[in-house]
Amino acid sequence: MWSTFFVTDEEGHTVAPVAPGAVVGASPGAAAQGAGGLASLMSGRSTFGGNKRRRTTTAGHTMSEAQEGKIKLAFFVAIVGVVLTVLGVGTEFWVELAPPKSFYNNQTCLTAHYGLWKGCTKTLWVADIDPERASCGPAELPGESNCTYFKFFTTGENAVMFQKTTQKNLNVAAAMLAMFSLFLMVMGAICITMSLSKEILFFLKPASVCFILSGVLVLLSLLVFHQSVLAFLASDHTVPLHHELSWSVSCIGCAGAVLIVGGILFLLLVLPYSLWQRCLPQKDSSS
C-alpha cells in the first residue's frame, strides 16, 4: 500500500500531495506539480511574513513615505526651536543695563548685562561710544569685562548692580520654567525618534503636546524674566539706568513661536483626515 505525504506551509495549509518515489523518475506532470507545490510553499512563507508585518503596522497606524517626510520636516522645525532655546538659555545677553555715559564724569563708563544664570559688568571707553548715544554701551564694544554667577541657586543671595537689587524669586521662577521646557523638548524628541524608528504615528500625539507646552513655557519664562527686570529697576532710583532687552531674548521669543508651530504641525500630521476634507463636505451638504 502506497502512502501519500502532504506538504504544508507554515500556516498549516496543504500545498501539494507527494507520493514516495515521485522525486526520481517522475513524470513531467508530477515534476511540474512538485515545482508548483514548492513555489506555493515559498509564496506561502512570503505571504505569511508580509501579512504579519502588515497586521502589526496596521494595528499601530503605519506611516507612508510621504508621511515620514512630513514628520522629518516638522521635526526639523522643532529642532530649530530647541537650538534657539539652548542658545538663549545658555547666554547672558537677556537684558543690558547702562547709566548715562557722563554719569561718572570720567573717561570710562560702566555697563552691565545678565541672563538667567550670571551677570557681567563691562567698563567701556567713552570715546568709543557713539556720540549720539546718551547712555553707556552697547555691551559689544571692547572693554574690561567681569562676569559672576548668581547665587540664587546656592546661597539664595540676591545680586546687586548699580545699587539695585534683583528679585531672586522671579529670577528662579524664570530659570525653572526654562529648564522644564528643555525637559519637555527632550521628551518630544524621544517620541519623534520612536515614531520614525517604529513607524507608528501614535507617538506624534505626545510629541505634539510636549513641543507645544515647551513653547508656552519658554514664552512664560520670558514674561517672568521681564517682570524681574522691572522689579530690579524699581528697587532703587539712585542711579538712572537705561535698559533694553538683548539678542538672547530674541532667540527665546523666536524659539517659543517655532516650538508651538512645530507641535501644531505634529498634531495636524496625526489627524486621520484633512480638516478641509472634513469641513467642505459639510458646507456642500448644508447648501
Backbone torsions as a table, in degrees:
resi	resn	phi	psi	omega
1	MET	NA	130.6	-179.4
2	TRP	-85.4	140.6	176.8
3	SER	-103.6	143.0	-178.8
4	THR	-109.7	131.2	179.0
5	PHE	-105.9	144.3	-179.6
6	PHE	-115.2	135.0	177.2
7	VAL	-96.5	125.1	179.6
8	THR	-119.6	154.2	176.9
9	ASP	-87.8	-172.6	-175.3
10	GLU	-71.8	-17.0	178.0
11	GLU	-89.9	-1.9	178.1
12	GLY	91.0	5.0	179.6
13	HIS	-83.3	140.5	179.3
14	THR	-74.2	128.9	-178.8
15	VAL	-94.3	-55.1	-178.8
16	ALA	-162.8	141.9	174.3
17	PRO	-78.8	141.3	179.6
18	VAL	-129.7	123.7	179.0
19	ALA	-89.9	150.5	177.3
20	PRO	-61.7	140.1	-179.7
21	GLY	81.7	0.9	-178.5
22	ALA	-78.1	-10.4	-178.4
23	VAL	-78.3	-43.9	-177.8
24	VAL	-95.2	127.4	177.4
25	GLY	68.5	26.3	179.5
26	ALA	-76.9	155.8	178.3
27	SER	-71.0	161.3	178.5
28	PRO	-58.3	-36.6	179.4
29	GLY	-65.8	-40.7	178.0
30	ALA	-67.3	-38.0	177.5
31	ALA	-63.3	-40.6	178.7
32	ALA	-65.8	-38.5	178.6
33	GLN	-65.1	-40.2	177.2
34	GLY	-64.6	-41.5	177.6
35	ALA	-63.2	-39.4	177.8
36	GLY	-65.2	-37.8	177.6
37	GLY	-65.0	-40.5	177.6
38	LEU	-64.2	-41.0	178.4
39	ALA	-64.5	-39.7	178.5
40	SER	-64.7	-38.7	178.1
41	LEU	-62.6	-44.9	179.6
42	MET	-65.5	-41.7	178.2
43	SER	-66.5	-33.3	176.5
44	GLY	-63.7	-40.5	176.6
45	ARG	-62.8	-45.2	-179.1
46	SER	-63.8	-42.6	-179.4
47	THR	-66.6	-37.6	179.5
48	PHE	-61.9	-47.8	178.8
49	GLY	-64.3	-40.8	-179.6
50	GLY	-66.0	-42.6	178.3
51	ASN	-63.9	-37.8	179.1
52	LYS	-62.9	-43.5	179.6
53	ARG	-67.1	-40.4	-179.5
54	ARG	-66.2	-38.1	178.8
55	ARG	-65.4	-39.9	-179.3
56	THR	-66.5	-47.5	-176.9
57	THR	-73.4	-32.6	179.3
58	THR	-67.1	-39.3	177.7
59	ALA	-63.7	-28.7	179.8
60	GLY	-99.6	12.8	179.7
61	HIS	59.3	73.9	-177.5
62	THR	-66.4	162.9	-177.6
63	MET	-113.6	148.7	175.6
64	SER	-88.0	175.4	179.2
65	GLU	-65.7	-35.6	178.4
66	ALA	-65.7	-41.8	177.6
67	GLN	-64.8	-39.1	178.7
68	GLU	-62.7	-39.4	177.4
69	GLY	-65.4	-39.5	178.1
70	LYS	-66.3	-38.8	179.0
71	ILE	-64.1	-42.0	179.2
72	LYS	-65.2	-36.2	177.9
73	LEU	-66.4	-44.1	177.4
74	ALA	-65.4	-35.7	177.8
75	PHE	-65.3	-36.4	176.4
76	PHE	-63.2	-40.6	177.1
77	VAL	-61.3	-44.1	179.2
78	ALA	-64.9	-38.1	179.5
79	ILE	-64.1	-36.2	175.7
80	VAL	-60.5	-42.8	176.4
81	GLY	-62.6	-38.7	178.6
82	VAL	-64.5	-44.5	-179.7
83	VAL	-62.7	-43.3	178.5
84	LEU	-63.7	-37.3	178.6
85	THR	-65.5	-45.8	179.1
86	VAL	-61.8	-40.3	179.3
87	LEU	-64.5	-41.9	-179.5
88	GLY	-71.4	-42.6	-177.8
89	VAL	-68.3	-34.9	-175.9
90	GLY	-82.6	-7.3	-178.9
91	THR	-108.4	163.3	-174.8
92	GLU	-111.3	22.7	179.8
93	PHE	-102.9	53.8	177.1
94	TRP	-82.7	-42.9	179.6
95	VAL	-142.3	144.3	176.5
96	GLU	-113.9	133.8	179.8
97	LEU	-117.0	132.7	-176.9
98	ALA	-147.4	123.5	171.3
99	PRO	-78.4	171.5	174.7
100	PRO	-58.6	141.4	-175.0
101	LYS	-67.3	-18.8	177.7
102	SER	-100.8	13.1	-175.3
103	PHE	-68.1	-36.8	-177.7
104	TYR	-91.6	-2.0	-179.7
105	ASN	50.2	50.6	-176.1
106	ASN	-140.9	172.7	177.2
107	GLN	-77.6	-9.9	178.8
108	THR	-123.6	160.4	176.2
109	CYS	-139.6	164.0	-174.1
110	LEU	-115.8	132.9	174.7
111	THR	-128.4	162.2	-177.5
112	ALA	-144.4	153.5	173.1
113	HIS	-149.7	147.9	-179.6
114	TYR	-152.8	166.5	179.9
115	GLY	-132.5	-139.7	-178.2
116	LEU	-81.0	-27.9	-169.7
117	TRP	-114.6	-31.6	-177.2
118	LYS	-150.4	161.7	177.9
119	GLY	-125.4	151.8	-177.3
120	CYS	-131.7	139.2	170.6
121	THR	-112.6	147.2	-175.0
122	LYS	-140.9	133.2	178.3
123	THR	-97.5	122.7	-177.2
124	LEU	-116.8	152.9	174.1
125	TRP	-83.4	131.2	-179.7
126	VAL	-61.6	-32.7	-179.2
127	ALA	-65.5	-23.7	179.8
128	ASP	-82.9	-11.8	-176.4
129	ILE	-84.3	147.2	178.1
130	ASP	-59.0	128.5	-179.3
131	PRO	-59.2	-28.6	179.9
132	GLU	-79.9	-8.4	179.7
133	ARG	-88.6	129.8	-177.8
134	ALA	-84.7	-31.2	-176.2
135	SER	-99.5	165.5	178.1
136	CYS	-74.8	139.8	179.2
137	GLY	132.3	-175.1	3.0
138	PRO	-77.0	171.9	-175.5
139	ALA	-71.0	-12.8	-179.7
140	GLU	-76.5	-10.7	179.2
141	LEU	-68.5	152.2	179.7
142	PRO	-68.5	141.0	179.2
143	GLY	177.2	176.6	-179.8
144	GLU	-82.7	122.2	-175.7
145	SER	-113.0	147.7	177.4
146	ASN	-139.3	116.8	-175.3
147	CYS	-117.6	139.5	177.4
148	THR	-138.8	145.1	177.3
149	TYR	-78.4	146.2	177.2
150	PHE	-70.1	152.1	179.5
151	LYS	-102.5	22.4	178.8
152	PHE	-60.9	-38.8	-170.8
153	PHE	-94.8	-4.4	-179.1
154	THR	-112.0	-75.7	-179.1
155	THR	-92.6	-10.4	179.6
156	GLY	79.0	17.0	-179.1
157	GLU	-83.7	147.0	173.1
158	ASN	-81.9	154.0	176.6
159	ALA	-94.2	147.5	-180.0
160	VAL	-121.1	124.0	176.9
161	MET	-138.5	129.2	-179.2
162	PHE	55.6	40.5	179.3
163	GLN	62.6	16.3	177.2
164	LYS	-111.3	147.6	-174.6
165	THR	-112.8	135.3	177.5
166	THR	-74.9	161.0	175.4
167	GLN	-104.2	101.0	-171.9
168	LYS	-64.2	-31.0	-179.1
169	ASN	-63.1	-44.1	178.9
170	LEU	-69.4	-38.9	179.3
171	ASN	-65.5	-42.3	178.6
172	VAL	-65.6	-39.8	178.8
173	ALA	-62.7	-43.0	178.5
174	ALA	-62.8	-41.5	179.7
175	ALA	-67.0	-39.9	-179.9
176	MET	-67.1	-38.7	176.1
177	LEU	-61.8	-41.8	179.0
178	ALA	-64.7	-41.4	-179.8
179	MET	-67.9	-39.6	178.5
180	PHE	-67.1	-34.6	176.0
181	SER	-64.7	-38.2	176.3
182	LEU	-64.1	-37.8	176.6
183	PHE	-62.0	-42.5	178.2
184	LEU	-66.0	-34.2	176.8
185	MET	-63.9	-41.8	177.7
186	VAL	-62.4	-43.3	178.6
187	MET	-63.5	-40.6	177.2
188	GLY	-64.5	-39.4	178.0
189	ALA	-64.8	-37.5	177.2
190	ILE	-63.9	-42.2	178.9
191	CYS	-62.4	-41.7	179.9
192	ILE	-67.6	-39.3	177.5
193	THR	-62.4	-42.1	177.0
194	MET	-66.4	-37.4	179.0
195	SER	-64.2	-40.7	-179.9
196	LEU	-73.8	-35.6	-177.9
197	SER	-76.9	-39.1	-179.0
198	LYS	-91.3	-8.6	-178.5
199	GLU	57.8	46.5	179.9
200	ILE	-124.3	125.2	-177.2
201	LEU	-77.7	-13.3	-175.6
202	PHE	-61.2	-34.6	-176.7
203	PHE	-69.3	-11.2	177.1
204	LEU	-69.4	-27.9	-179.5
205	LYS	-65.3	-54.8	177.0
206	PRO	-64.5	-30.3	178.2
207	ALA	-65.0	-42.4	179.0
208	SER	-63.2	-40.4	178.3
209	VAL	-64.4	-42.5	-179.3
210	CYS	-62.6	-44.8	-177.3
211	PHE	-71.7	-37.6	178.5
212	ILE	-65.9	-45.4	178.8
213	LEU	-64.5	-38.1	178.6
214	SER	-64.5	-39.6	176.8
215	GLY	-64.4	-40.3	177.9
216	VAL	-65.2	-41.4	179.7
217	LEU	-66.9	-34.6	176.6
218	VAL	-62.8	-44.5	178.8
219	LEU	-67.0	-37.2	176.0
220	LEU	-64.3	-39.2	176.3
221	SER	-60.5	-39.1	178.5
222	LEU	-65.2	-42.0	179.3
223	LEU	-65.7	-42.3	179.2
224	VAL	-64.7	-39.6	178.5
225	PHE	-63.8	-40.0	178.8
226	HIS	-63.5	-37.2	176.1
227	GLN	-66.0	-35.5	177.7
228	SER	-66.5	-35.5	177.6
229	VAL	-66.2	-43.0	178.4
230	LEU	-63.8	-39.4	177.0
231	ALA	-67.1	-36.0	177.3
232	PHE	-64.0	-43.0	-179.5
233	LEU	-68.4	-31.1	-178.4
234	ALA	-83.0	-5.2	-177.2
235	SER	-73.0	-24.4	-179.9
236	ASP	-159.4	145.3	-178.1
237	HIS	-121.2	20.0	179.7
238	THR	-68.2	-46.4	-179.5
239	VAL	-105.5	117.2	177.0
240	PRO	-69.7	132.4	-177.2
241	LEU	-125.9	140.3	169.3
242	HIS	-102.8	127.4	-178.3
243	HIS	-122.3	148.6	175.8
244	GLU	-152.0	140.6	177.4
245	LEU	-71.9	137.9	-172.5
246	SER	-102.8	-166.6	-169.8
247	TRP	-72.1	-22.5	176.0
248	SER	-64.0	-36.8	176.8
249	VAL	-66.1	-36.8	176.6
250	SER	-62.2	-40.7	176.8
251	CYS	-62.2	-41.9	-178.5
252	ILE	-67.3	-42.6	179.4
253	GLY	-63.4	-45.2	177.7
254	CYS	-64.8	-37.0	179.8
255	ALA	-63.6	-43.4	178.8
256	GLY	-60.7	-43.6	179.3
257	ALA	-66.2	-42.2	-179.0
258	VAL	-65.8	-39.5	179.5
259	LEU	-65.2	-40.7	178.0
260	ILE	-65.3	-41.4	177.4
261	VAL	-63.0	-43.4	177.9
262	GLY	-61.0	-41.8	177.4
263	GLY	-64.4	-38.2	177.6
264	ILE	-66.3	-38.1	177.5
265	LEU	-62.1	-42.7	176.7
266	PHE	-63.0	-37.6	179.6
267	LEU	-67.1	-37.5	177.5
268	LEU	-69.3	-35.2	-178.9
269	LEU	-69.3	-27.4	-176.7
270	VAL	-84.6	-10.9	177.8
271	LEU	-66.3	140.7	-178.5
272	PRO	-73.2	-11.9	179.9
273	TYR	-150.6	166.4	179.3
274	SER	-79.6	146.1	178.4
275	LEU	-64.9	-35.1	177.9
276	TRP	-65.7	-40.6	179.0
277	GLN	-66.3	-24.7	178.4
278	ARG	-83.9	-37.5	-174.6
279	CYS	-81.4	-40.8	-175.3
280	LEU	-63.0	-43.6	177.6
281	PRO	-60.5	-34.7	178.3
282	GLN	-66.3	-38.2	177.6
283	LYS	-66.7	-40.2	180.0
284	ASP	-65.4	-41.9	-178.1
285	SER	-69.1	-35.1	179.2
286	SER	-71.5	-31.6	178.8
287	SER	-76.7	NA	NA
